[in-house]
Amino acid sequence: MAGTMLAERFHADTREVRVEEVPIPEPGPGQVRIKVEYCGICHSDLSLISGAFPAQLPVVTQGHEAAGIIEKLGAGVDGWEVGDRVIPSAGKPCLKCRRCRRGDFTNCLNLQLMAFAYDGAWAQYTIA
């Protein structure tokens, strides 16, 4: 799917929040594209805007409490189908720390949080 979508974008230098037109993301290997149906607002979203939490990226799409429908599968995705209803994880394990090497991904020491380390789901589509 070529084209653009609307997304809320947080600009760290000015702490400004804007709705912008951005490219629709393409899922990479092992990823899916989700058509966002719902996305909540969390205190951490507000803390990033206020400056209480430090920005990790100069510009990022916020929102990490999402639900939607799988719209496209990336290469190598098994066990999921287009049309499945999903709630994406709000973070990605680093796969390198001692806990990840033991398979304890939920306690990753370097967890990358959606909407901070990579684009979140205050958008029409998101990647998981």
C-alpha positions as CSV (number, residue, x, y, z in Angstrom):
1,M,0.0,0.0,0.0
2,A,1.7,3.2,-1.1
3,G,0.4,6.4,0.2
4,T,0.2,8.5,3.3
5,M,-1.7,8.6,6.6
6,L,-2.4,11.0,9.4
7,A,-0.5,10.7,12.6
8,E,0.1,12.7,15.8
9,R,3.7,13.7,15.9
10,F,5.6,15.0,18.9
11,H,8.5,17.4,18.2
12,A,10.9,17.2,21.1
13,D,12.8,20.5,20.4
14,T,9.6,22.6,20.8
15,R,7.5,20.0,22.7
16,E,4.9,20.7,20.0
17,V,2.2,18.1,19.1
18,R,0.9,18.2,15.5
19,V,-1.3,16.0,13.3
20,E,0.8,15.4,10.2
21,E,0.6,13.5,6.9
22,V,3.3,10.8,6.9
23,P,4.1,7.7,4.8
24,I,2.1,4.6,5.6
25,P,4.6,2.2,7.2
26,E,5.6,-1.1,5.6
27,P,6.1,-4.1,7.8
28,G,9.5,-5.7,7.7
29,P,10.4,-9.3,8.2
30,G,8.5,-10.7,11.2
31,Q,6.3,-7.6,11.5
32,V,2.7,-6.8,10.8
33,R,0.9,-3.6,9.8
34,I,-2.1,-2.9,12.0
35,K,-5.0,-0.6,11.1
36,V,-5.4,1.2,14.4
37,E,-9.0,1.1,15.6
38,Y,-8.4,2.5,19.1
39,C,-5.6,4.0,21.0
40,G,-5.7,5.4,24.5
41,I,-3.8,8.1,26.2
42,C,-1.5,7.4,29.1
43,H,0.2,9.5,31.7
44,S,3.6,8.7,30.0
45,D,2.3,10.3,26.8
46,L,1.5,13.5,28.8
47,S,4.9,13.3,30.6
48,L,6.7,13.3,27.3
49,I,4.8,16.3,26.1
50,S,5.4,18.2,29.4
51,G,9.1,17.3,29.5
52,A,8.9,15.2,32.6
53,F,10.1,12.2,30.6
54,P,13.1,12.8,28.3
55,A,12.6,12.4,24.6
56,Q,14.4,9.6,22.9
57,L,13.8,10.7,19.3
58,P,13.6,14.2,17.8
59,V,10.1,13.4,16.3
60,V,7.9,10.5,17.2
61,T,4.3,9.3,16.9
62,Q,2.9,8.8,20.4
63,G,0.4,6.3,21.7
64,H,1.2,2.8,23.0
65,E,-2.2,1.5,24.3
66,A,-3.6,0.4,20.9
67,A,-5.9,-2.2,19.4
68,G,-6.6,-2.8,15.8
69,I,-6.8,-5.3,12.9
70,I,-3.8,-6.8,11.0
71,E,-3.9,-5.3,7.6
72,K,-0.6,-6.6,6.1
73,L,1.9,-9.4,7.0
74,G,5.7,-8.9,6.6
75,A,7.9,-11.7,5.3
76,G,8.2,-14.7,7.6
77,V,5.1,-14.0,9.8
78,D,3.5,-17.2,11.0
79,G,0.5,-17.7,13.2
80,W,-1.2,-14.5,12.2
81,E,-3.6,-13.6,9.4
82,V,-4.9,-10.4,7.7
83,G,-8.1,-9.5,9.6
84,D,-6.9,-10.8,13.0
85,R,-7.9,-8.4,15.8
86,V,-4.8,-7.6,17.9
87,I,-3.4,-5.6,20.8
88,P,0.3,-4.9,20.0
89,S,2.9,-5.0,22.7
90,A,4.0,-1.6,24.0
91,G,7.6,-2.5,23.8
92,K,10.3,-4.5,22.1
93,P,13.0,-6.5,24.0
94,C,16.6,-5.8,23.0
95,L,17.4,-9.5,22.5
96,K,20.9,-8.9,23.8
97,C,20.8,-8.4,27.6
98,R,21.3,-11.3,30.0
99,R,17.6,-11.6,30.6
100,C,16.8,-11.7,26.9
101,R,19.5,-14.3,26.3
102,R,17.8,-16.4,29.0
103,G,14.5,-16.0,27.2
104,D,13.0,-13.7,29.9
105,F,11.9,-11.1,27.3
106,T,9.3,-9.5,29.5
107,N,12.0,-8.4,32.0
108,C,14.4,-7.1,29.3
109,L,16.9,-4.7,30.8
110,N,16.9,-2.4,27.7
111,L,13.2,-2.6,26.7
112,Q,12.5,-0.2,23.8
113,L,9.1,1.4,24.4
114,M,6.6,2.1,21.7
115,A,6.0,5.9,21.3
116,F,9.4,6.7,22.8
117,A,12.0,4.6,21.0
118,Y,9.9,4.0,17.9
119,D,6.6,5.3,16.4
120,G,3.5,4.5,18.3
121,A,-0.2,4.2,17.4
122,W,-1.7,7.7,17.4
123,A,-2.0,7.1,13.7
124,Q,-4.1,5.3,11.2
125,Y,-1.6,2.5,10.9
126,T,1.2,1.1,13.1
127,I,3.8,-1.7,12.9
128,A,4.2,-4.5,15.4
